[in-house]
Amino acid sequence: MSGTNSSSLTPGTFILNGVPGLEDAHIWISLPFCLLYITAVVGICGLIYLIGHEEALHQAMYYFLALLSFTDVTLCTTTVPNMLCIFWLNLKEIDFNACLAQMFFVHMLTGMESGVLMLMALDRYVAVCYPLRYSTILTNPVIAKAGLATFLRSVMLITPFPFLTKRLPYCQGNFIPHTYCDHMSVAKVSCGSVKANAVYGLMVALLIGVFDICCISASYTMILRAVVSLSSADARHKAFSTCTAHICAIITTYVPAFFTFFTHRFGGHNIPHHIHIIVANLYLILPPTMNPIVYGVKTKQIREGVIKFLLGDKAGFVKTH
């Protein structure tokens, strides 16, 4: 098909249908997502404020946590308000270019989130295995360069998504059975071949998701070896407890992500489509909601910072890893 014909088959808008098959329950579905979103925004803003204002939290671990939190809140903000407009106001139309922009930011930020989790695993490896050199290895310039590299990796790998999608002819209509513009959900609306989109999407998943998981696994393998070699049970407990919050963040991020990715591409035909859509939305909203809570409960310095803020305590508190 010629480029002219392809461009003539480019729709002006797409229609996002929400959760197919559960249209009558949209209002009820929206309530927990709205509550989760409000909790995520309040928790993340409070966490970022706390990290910025407490000197005891001016360490690599908390800078990475602030970067993860900012990525999380930006990610869910690109989708949840739009989803609530679909559920509450029946505003299902989205401009074609706005859809491509949403697609880019959703995938770029999920890639960024994965990269920051990988950096946090490396941070925990240095903290446990080289505690005396922690502050000299993870200096502010190193943290800034690592964050920038993660951002640039995600931007460069995700940038082709909108171009691969825009080139497709859309002669089967503009109806997308989803709450936001996901790469393959949009591409499958096309009547053209989506092989390039599928292959490139898989390649990006390998270069970001699988690479990051391998780095995280390697980091925790070395952490586990270092912890087991410690002679004191208290020392082992203290060393590994510094990683529990990060492990929880990994679980809440990657479990729904892998479910969405593998069922979307390699089967899952027996799973109702509305389950795919709900899990895909949970993948975007659950980590931003849970991470501030988990880190607030599991991290002593953050707990003390919250108590200090709420009680107006002017005394400093002890820095510990």
C-alpha positions as CSV (number, residue, x, y, z in Angstrom):
1,M,0.0,0.0,0.0
2,S,1.4,3.4,-0.9
3,G,2.2,6.0,1.6
4,T,-0.6,8.2,0.2
5,N,-3.2,5.5,0.7
6,S,-1.9,4.8,4.2
7,S,-2.1,8.4,5.2
8,S,-5.7,8.6,3.9
9,L,-6.6,5.7,6.2
10,T,-5.2,7.4,9.3
11,P,-8.1,8.2,11.6
12,G,-8.5,11.7,13.2
13,T,-9.5,10.1,16.5
14,F,-9.6,6.8,18.3
15,I,-12.4,5.6,20.5
16,L,-11.2,4.1,23.8
17,N,-13.9,1.7,25.0
18,G,-12.8,1.3,28.6
19,V,-13.2,-2.3,29.9
20,P,-15.0,-4.3,27.2
21,G,-17.9,-6.4,28.5
22,L,-18.1,-4.4,31.8
23,E,-19.5,-1.1,30.5
24,D,-22.4,-1.2,33.0
25,A,-19.9,-1.6,35.8
26,H,-17.6,1.3,34.8
27,I,-18.7,3.5,37.7
28,W,-18.0,0.7,40.3
29,I,-14.6,-0.1,38.6
30,S,-13.7,3.6,38.7
31,L,-14.1,3.9,42.4
32,P,-11.1,1.8,43.6
33,F,-8.9,3.2,40.8
34,C,-9.8,6.7,41.8
35,L,-9.0,5.9,45.5
36,L,-5.7,4.2,44.5
37,Y,-4.8,7.2,42.3
38,I,-5.5,9.8,45.1
39,T,-3.5,7.6,47.6
40,A,-0.6,7.4,45.1
41,V,-0.4,11.1,44.4
42,V,-0.6,12.1,48.1
43,G,1.8,9.4,49.2
44,I,4.4,10.1,46.5
45,C,4.2,13.9,46.9
46,G,4.7,13.5,50.6
47,L,7.6,11.1,50.1
48,I,9.4,13.3,47.6
49,Y,8.9,16.3,49.9
50,L,10.3,14.3,52.8
51,I,13.4,13.2,50.9
52,G,14.0,16.8,49.7
53,H,13.8,18.3,53.1
54,E,15.4,15.8,55.4
55,E,19.2,15.8,55.3
56,A,19.3,12.3,56.7
57,L,17.6,11.1,53.5
58,H,20.1,12.7,51.2
59,Q,21.7,9.4,50.2
60,A,21.7,7.4,47.0
61,M,19.0,5.0,48.1
62,Y,16.5,7.8,48.7
63,Y,17.5,9.8,45.6
64,F,16.7,6.7,43.5
65,L,13.5,6.3,45.5
66,A,12.5,9.9,44.7
67,L,13.3,9.3,41.0
68,L,11.2,6.1,41.1
69,S,8.4,8.0,42.9
70,F,8.4,10.8,40.3
71,T,8.3,8.3,37.5
72,D,5.5,6.4,39.1
73,V,3.3,9.4,39.7
74,T,3.9,10.7,36.1
75,L,3.1,7.3,34.7
76,C,-0.2,6.9,36.4
77,T,-1.2,10.5,35.7
78,T,-0.8,9.8,31.9
79,T,-3.5,7.2,32.1
80,V,-5.8,7.3,35.2
81,P,-7.4,10.7,34.6
82,N,-8.2,9.7,31.1
83,M,-9.6,6.4,32.3
84,L,-11.8,8.2,34.8
85,C,-13.1,10.5,32.1
86,I,-14.1,7.4,30.1
87,F,-15.9,5.8,33.1
88,W,-17.5,9.0,34.5
89,L,-18.2,11.3,31.6
90,N,-18.2,8.8,28.7
91,L,-15.4,10.9,27.0
92,K,-14.0,8.1,24.9
93,E,-12.5,10.0,21.9
94,I,-8.8,10.7,21.8
95,D,-7.0,12.5,19.0
96,F,-4.8,10.3,16.9
97,N,-1.6,12.2,17.7
98,A,-2.6,12.5,21.4
99,C,-3.0,8.7,21.4
100,L,0.5,8.3,20.0
101,A,1.9,10.7,22.6
102,Q,0.2,8.8,25.4
103,M,1.5,5.6,24.0
104,F,5.1,7.0,24.0
105,F,4.9,8.3,27.6
106,V,3.3,5.1,29.0
107,H,6.0,2.9,27.5
108,M,8.8,5.3,28.1
109,L,7.9,5.7,31.8
110,T,7.4,2.0,32.3
111,G,10.9,1.4,30.9
112,M,12.2,4.2,33.1
113,E,10.6,2.6,36.1
114,S,12.2,-0.8,35.4
115,G,15.6,0.9,35.0
116,V,15.3,2.7,38.3
117,L,14.4,-0.5,40.0
118,M,17.6,-2.0,38.5
119,L,19.6,1.0,39.8
120,M,18.1,0.5,43.3
121,A,19.2,-3.1,43.2
122,L,22.7,-2.1,42.4
123,D,22.5,0.5,45.2
124,R,21.5,-2.2,47.7
125,Y,24.4,-4.4,46.5
126,V,26.9,-1.6,47.2
127,A,25.3,-0.9,50.6
128,V,25.4,-4.5,51.7
129,C,28.7,-5.6,50.1
130,Y,30.7,-2.4,50.4
131,P,29.1,-0.5,53.3
132,L,32.3,1.5,54.2
133,R,32.7,2.7,50.6
134,Y,29.0,3.4,50.0
135,S,29.1,7.2,50.0
136,T,32.3,7.3,48.0
137,I,31.1,4.9,45.3
138,L,27.6,6.4,44.9
139,T,28.4,10.0,44.8
140,N,25.9,12.6,43.5
141,P,27.5,12.9,40.0
142,V,27.3,9.1,39.7
143,I,23.7,9.1,40.8
144,A,22.8,11.8,38.3
145,K,24.7,10.1,35.4
146,A,23.0,6.7,36.2
147,G,19.5,8.4,36.2
148,L,20.2,10.2,33.0
149,A,21.5,7.1,31.3
150,T,18.3,5.2,32.3
151,F,16.2,8.0,31.0
152,L,18.0,8.2,27.7
153,R,17.9,4.4,27.2
154,S,14.1,4.4,27.7
155,V,13.5,7.4,25.4
156,M,15.7,6.1,22.5
157,L,14.2,2.6,22.6
158,I,10.6,3.7,22.9
159,T,10.7,6.6,20.3
160,P,10.2,4.2,17.3
161,F,6.8,3.0,18.8
162,P,4.7,6.0,17.6
163,F,6.4,6.0,14.2
164,L,5.8,2.2,13.7
165,T,2.2,2.7,14.7
166,K,1.6,5.8,12.7
167,R,2.7,4.2,9.4
168,L,-0.1,1.5,9.6
169,P,-3.3,1.8,7.7
170,Y,-6.5,1.8,9.8
171,C,-9.2,0.5,7.5
172,Q,-10.9,-1.5,10.2
173,G,-12.1,1.5,12.2
174,N,-10.8,3.4,15.2
175,F,-12.2,1.4,18.1
176,I,-9.7,0.4,20.8
177,P,-10.9,-2.0,23.4
178,H,-8.8,-0.5,26.2
179,T,-8.7,2.4,28.7
180,Y,-5.5,3.9,27.3
181,C,-3.3,3.8,24.1
182,D,-1.1,0.7,24.5
183,H,1.3,0.0,21.7
184,M,0.0,-3.4,20.5
185,S,-3.7,-2.5,21.3
186,V,-3.5,0.4,18.9
187,A,-1.5,-1.6,16.3
188,K,-4.0,-4.4,16.3
189,V,-6.7,-2.0,15.2
190,S,-4.8,-1.7,11.9
191,C,-5.6,-3.7,8.8
192,G,-1.9,-3.8,7.9
193,S,0.9,-6.1,9.0
194,V,1.9,-5.5,12.6
195,K,4.8,-7.9,12.5
196,A,7.4,-5.1,12.7
197,N,5.6,-3.7,15.8
198,A,5.4,-7.1,17.5
199,V,9.1,-7.9,16.8
200,Y,10.4,-4.5,17.9
201,G,8.1,-4.6,21.0
202,L,9.6,-7.9,21.9
203,M,13.1,-6.6,21.3
204,V,12.5,-3.6,23.6
205,A,11.1,-5.9,26.3
206,L,14.3,-7.9,26.1
207,L,16.6,-4.9,26.2
208,I,14.8,-3.3,29.1
209,G,12.8,-5.8,31.1
210,V,14.9,-8.9,30.7
211,F,18.2,-7.0,31.0
212,D,17.0,-5.2,34.2
213,I,15.7,-8.4,35.7
214,C,19.0,-10.1,35.0
215,C,20.9,-7.2,36.7
216,I,18.5,-7.3,39.7
217,S,18.9,-11.1,40.0
218,A,22.7,-10.9,39.8
219,S,22.7,-8.1,42.5
220,Y,20.5,-10.1,44.9
221,T,22.5,-13.2,44.3
222,M,25.7,-11.4,45.4
223,I,23.8,-9.7,48.3
224,L,22.5,-13.1,49.5
225,R,26.0,-14.6,49.4
226,A,27.3,-11.6,51.4
227,V,24.5,-11.8,53.9
228,V,24.9,-15.6,54.4
229,S,28.6,-15.2,55.1
230,L,28.0,-12.8,58.0
231,S,28.7,-14.5,61.4
232,S,26.1,-12.6,63.4
233,A,22.4,-13.4,63.0
234,D,21.6,-9.8,63.9
235,A,24.0,-8.5,61.2
236,R,22.4,-10.8,58.7
237,H,18.9,-9.6,59.6
238,K,19.9,-6.0,59.5
239,A,21.7,-6.4,56.2
240,F,18.8,-8.1,54.4
241,S,16.1,-5.9,56.0
242,T,17.5,-3.0,54.0
243,C,16.4,-4.8,50.9
244,T,12.9,-5.9,51.9
245,A,11.1,-2.7,50.7
246,H,12.9,-2.9,47.3
247,I,11.9,-6.5,46.9
248,C,8.3,-5.6,47.5
249,A,8.6,-2.8,44.9
250,I,10.0,-5.4,42.4
251,I,7.1,-7.8,43.1
252,T,4.3,-5.2,42.7
253,T,5.9,-3.9,39.5
254,Y,7.0,-7.0,37.6
255,V,4.3,-9.5,38.4
256,P,1.4,-7.7,36.7
257,A,3.8,-6.5,34.0
258,F,4.8,-10.0,33.1
259,F,1.2,-11.2,33.2
260,T,0.2,-8.5,30.8
261,F,3.1,-9.0,28.5
262,F,3.0,-12.8,28.2
263,T,-0.7,-13.2,28.0
264,H,-1.0,-10.4,25.4
265,R,1.7,-11.9,23.1
266,F,1.9,-15.6,23.8
267,G,-1.6,-16.8,24.6
268,G,-4.0,-16.2,27.4
269,H,-7.0,-16.7,25.0
270,N,-8.9,-18.4,27.8
271,I,-8.5,-15.4,30.0
272,P,-11.4,-12.9,29.6
273,H,-10.4,-9.7,27.8
274,H,-11.7,-7.5,30.6
275,I,-9.2,-9.3,33.0
276,H,-6.3,-8.3,30.7
277,I,-7.5,-4.6,30.7
278,I,-7.9,-4.5,34.5
279,V,-4.5,-6.1,35.2
280,A,-2.9,-3.7,32.6
281,N,-4.4,-0.8,34.6
282,L,-3.3,-2.3,37.9
283,Y,0.2,-2.6,36.5
284,L,0.2,1.2,36.1
285,I,-1.5,2.2,39.4
286,L,-0.5,-0.4,41.9
287,P,3.3,0.4,42.2
288,P,2.7,4.1,42.7
289,T,0.2,3.4,45.4
290,M,2.1,0.7,47.2
291,N,5.7,1.9,47.0
292,P,5.3,4.9,49.4
293,I,3.4,2.7,51.8
294,V,5.9,-0.1,51.7
295,Y,8.9,2.2,52.0
296,G,7.2,4.1,54.8
297,V,6.6,0.9,56.8
298,K,9.8,-0.9,56.0
299,T,12.4,1.9,56.1
300,K,13.3,3.2,59.5
301,Q,14.6,6.6,58.3
302,I,11.4,7.3,56.4
303,R,9.2,6.3,59.4
304,E,11.2,8.6,61.6
305,G,11.0,11.4,59.1
306,V,7.3,11.1,58.8
307,I,6.9,11.1,62.6
308,K,9.3,14.1,62.9
309,F,7.2,15.9,60.3
310,L,3.9,15.1,61.9
311,L,5.0,15.9,65.4
312,G,7.1,19.0,64.5
313,D,10.1,17.5,66.1
314,K,13.1,19.7,65.3
315,A,15.7,17.1,66.5
316,G,17.6,15.2,63.9
317,F,17.6,11.5,63.6
318,V,20.3,9.0,63.2
319,K,21.3,8.0,59.6
320,T,21.5,4.3,59.0
321,H,21.6,2.2,55.9
